[in-house]
Amino acid sequence: MRILVTGAAGFIGAHLSMALFREMKGVSIIGLDNLNDYYDPSLKKYRLEGIAGACRDCGGAAESSVWKFIEGDIADKDLVMDIFNDFKPEIVVNLAAQAGVRNSILNPDSYIRSNVTGFFNILEACRHSYDGGCAGVRHLVYASSSSVYGSNSKVPYSVSDMTDSPVSLYAATKKSDELMAYAYSKLYDIPATGLRFFTVYGPAGRPDMAYYSFADAMVEGRKFHVYNYGECMRDFTYIGDIVKGIIAVMKHAPERRKDSDGLPVAPHRIYNIGKGTPEKLMDFLEILGEELVSARVLPSDFDLRSHLEMFPMQPGDVAVTFADTSALEQDFHYIPDTGLREGLRKFALWYRDYYRL
């Protein structure tokens, strides 16, 4: 099995790659990532070391498993085409993207380059993988986002809901990805599945994510901003549950079939992937603080409330995210089972060890 993972040094990409080496025999993974400085690249290099270690430690399959990393950008079309021509991936998992709702308002150019142009290059490479009668890509799995639901007041969010009113450029680029993927799936019979991720957290996460920056502020003794006066609710989903869902989806590409006109019925699907049980932000913060205390990262007398500064909702944010995951459960038996306290405990222990606290 030859798998291309873009964004391999990212949070989800690294955890996915490590899990694939643990679970699949004889897998060859090529990872692509530009290692940009949106956040500290040393964390990305740490994740890459973890992937290489997982490849070495995958037991009896070690001699037949392959890990190769390429530092590069999916916005570089020549590089993407060369990788497809040389490696001939059977499965492509496109997780490379410029992330961050708020940053997309401040630095929009990078979002168009990575999330639109870059994904277009991946689609073009998938299209041409069939040239000359080659078997080509069997399944493209790509990252979308719960942000596409915008300010939708109906909860839980269902994939059948309208997603035509994004409230950030980031959300607009992810919706564009879904539309482009559908068009290429229809035109070129590319089996493709989009996953709308809901607030992923866990060890070795992104430092720009709220839970990570909250932990930093607590450890450094700083006050931190809590928006919507702490009334937000998020469908916090542990990274291990996310990875299990991605692997299940990867193994089952949408079926190729013809319509009555003889043209392909687009083998394209979209799923929500989340916990399906939103949590209050204040509850999340309290548990995070307690687990950091338990891990001896924070002192036993830590006072959370003294660190909070309450603010109204920020532009681009939404009050509640809540995934209807029934389709993923039905099709792939996806059942996320990591509780908030268990997941935050794992993060707190990792945080302690990573920063040697």
N, C-alpha and C positions, 0 to 999 in steps of 0.2 A: 504494500500500500504506500503510495507516494502522496504526501500531503504538503501543501503550501500553506503556511500560516503567516499572514501579514500582520504587522503590529505585534510580532512575536516577543518583543521585549516589554510590551505593555502588560498591564495588570492581568487582564483576562487571557491574552495570548500566551503569556508565560505559564500560567496555571494550567491552561488547556494543553500546551505542549508537554509539560511534565506528566500530566495525567495520561496522555496518549502513550508515552513511553512505558508507563507503569502497567497499562491495560492491554496494549496491543503488541503482538509478537511480529518482529520483522518489519516494523514501520520505519519509513524514511521520511523525515520531516526537514523541509527547508524553511527557515525563518527569515523574514524580511522586515527590517525596521530601520528608520532613519536616525534613531537615537537623538532626537532633537532636544533642545534645552527648555521645552515648555515647563518641565520640572527637572530636578537634579538627575542627570544621566547616570550617576553612580548607582542609583536604585535600579535602573534598567539593566546595567551591567551585572548587578547582583542577581537579578532574575535570570539573565542569560547563563550565569554560572550554575544556577539551579537546574536549568534545562539540560545543560551538558552533563551535570551530575546524574540526573534522572536517566539519561541515555546510557551512561556508564553502568548504572546500578540496576538496570532492568532485568537482572537475573539471567536465565538461560537464553533470552533473546538478545543479549548484549552484543554478541558477535555479528548479528544480522541487522541490528537497528542502526540507523544513520541519522546524525544531526549535523546540519550545515547551516551556518548563519551568514547572511549577507547584509551588510550595512548599506542601505539605499532607500529611495523614496518611491512610493507607488506613483507619484506624479511624474516620474521619469519613465516615459513610455518605452524607450529603447531598452532600458534595464528590465522592465516587466516582461517585454516580449522575449528577451534573451533568456530569462529565467524559465518561462513556459517552454521555449524551444529546447532548452538543455535538460531541464528536469522532468518535463512532461507530467505535471501533477494530475492525479486522478481526482483528488478532492482539494478544493480551495476554500480556506476559511479567511475571509477578509475582515480583520479586526482593526486594521490601520485606519486611523482617523484623527483629525484634530478635535479633541474633546473639550467640553466645558461650555455651558450655556452662557455664563457671564462674560467669559473671555471672547466669545464670538461677537459680542457687541463692541468690544474694544479693539479687536484685531481680526476683522472679517476676512482679509485676504487669504490667510492660511487655511481657512475653512473651505473656501472655494477650491484652492489648490489641492488639498488632501482629500476632502470628502466628496467633491464633485469630479474634478479632473482625474484625481487618483483612482476613484472607483470606476470611472469611464474606462481608464486604461486596463483595469482588471477585467471588465466586461469584454473589451475588445480582444484581450488575450484569450479569454475563454472561448469567444466566437471562433478565433482562428486556430484554436487547438484541434478543431475538427477538419481542418484543411487536408486535402489529399486522402480523405477517407479514414483519417486517424480516429481512434476511439475517443480521444480528447477528455475533457473534464466531465466526470460523472456527476459531480454535485458541487455547486457553489453555495456556500453558507456565508451570509454577510450580516454585519452588525447594523441594526437600526437602533431606535431609541424610543423610550416612552415619551420623550419630548415631542414627538410628532402629534400627540393628542392635544397639545396647546393648552388652552384654558377650558377645555371640555369639563363641564360641571357634572356630567353623568359618570357615576362610578358604580362598579369597577369598569375600567377601560376595556373595551372589547375590540378585536381587530375589525369588526364590522362597523365600528363608529367612524364618522367623518373625521378626516385629518387634514382639512384644507385651511386651517387657520393657525399656522405656527406663530409662536410669540417670541421666537429668537431665530437668528440666522442659523445657528446650529441645528435647530429643529427643521428648518427649511431644507438644509442640505441633506438631512437624513430622509426626509420625505422624497426629495429628489432621487436619492439612491434607490428607494423602493420603486419609483416610477421607471427609472432607467432599467432596473433589473427585470421588471415585468416586460418591458418592451423588448429587451434582448432575449428574454426567455421565450417570448412569443415568436419573434422573428427567426431565431436561430436554434430553437428547441434546446435551450440550456436549462437543465434542472437546477433550480435555485430556491433557496429558502432564506427569508429575512427574519431576524430575531430582534424584537423590540425589548431591549434590556431595561430593567427597573432597578435603580439605585443599588448597585453591586458594592459589597464591602468585604473586608477580610484582610489577612496578612499580606504584606508587600503590595498594598493598594496604591492608588494615586494620591500623592500628597495634597493635590488641589481639591480632593473630595472633602466634603464637610466633616465627616467623622474623623478623618486623619488630621485636618487642620484644627479641629476641636481638641484632639489629643495633644497636639503640639502646644496649643495655647495653655492647656491645663498644666503640662509639664513645665512650661516656661514661666508660669505664674502670671500670664497675661489675661486681661479681659477679652472676650470675643463676642462678635455680633451674632445674634440669633434673630432671624427675620420672621416676619409675620407674627411677631410677639410670641414666638414659640408654638404657634397653633398649627404649623404644617404637619402633615402626615405623609410618610414615605413608605413605599413597599420595599423595605430593606431586604436584600437577598444575598445570602452568603455565597462567596465565590465557589465553594465546593459544589453547591447545588446548581449554580449556573453552569459549571463545567460538565456535570453529569448530563444536564439538559442538552448542551451543545453536542456532546459525543453521541447521544441518542439520535439527535436530528441528523448528524453527519452520516450515520449509517443507513439512512432511509431517504433516498432522493425522491422527489415527486415523480410520479409516473409519466413517461412520455406517451402521448396518444394523439391521434388525428381527429379533427373536427369533421363535420359532415361535408365541408368544402374541401377536404383533403389537406388543409393546413394544420400546423401543430396547435393543439390547445396548450396554452402557456403552462409548462410544468413549473409553476411558481407558487410558493406559499409564504404566508407571513404568520408568525406566532408571537404572542407575548411570552416573555420568560421572566418571571418574578416569583416572589413568595406567595402572593395572593392574599396576604394579610397585612395591611398597612399598620404601621406603628406611629404613635405620637413622638414627635421629635424630642420633647422633654423627657419622655420615658427612655428613649434611646440614649440621651445625654446622661441621665442618672445611672443607667446600667454601665455605660462606658466608663464613667468616673469610678464606679464601684469596682469594676474589673481592673482598672489601672491601679487602684489602691491594693486590690488583692494580689496583683502581680508585683507589688512593691515598686511600681513606677512613680506613684504618688504617695504622699504621707497619709497616715491613717486618719488624720484630722482634716483632710481636704474638704473644702466647702465649695461645692459647685455653684451655688446661687451667687456667691460673691464675685464670680468670674463672668456673669452673664450681662450683656448689654442688649436690650430688646429694641428692635427696629421694625418698621412696616415692611411689607412685601417689596422685593426688588423687581425691577423690570426683567421680564424673561422667565421669572419663576412662576410656579403654580402651587396652590395650597395643598393639594392632595394628589398623590399618585397611587394607583390601586389596579393591579393587573388581574384581568380575567384570564386565567391560565387553563381553562377547561379544555380547550382544543389540544394543547400540548399534553395534558394529562390523558386525554382520550386516545391520541394518536401514538404517544410514546411512553405512556405510564409515568410521566414526569411528576414526582411528588417531592418537593423541597422539604427537608426534614430537619434542618439546622435551626434551632431556636436562637433568638436574639442574644440571650446571655451566653450561650455556648459559642456563637460566632464571635462576639466581642471579647470573650475570654481568649480565644485563639489569637485575635488581633493584638490584644494587650500583651500576651506572652511573646509574640513575635516582635512587637515594638520594643519591648524591654531588651530582647536579645540583639536585635538589629542595631540599636543605638547604645548597647552595652551599658544599660542603666542599672 
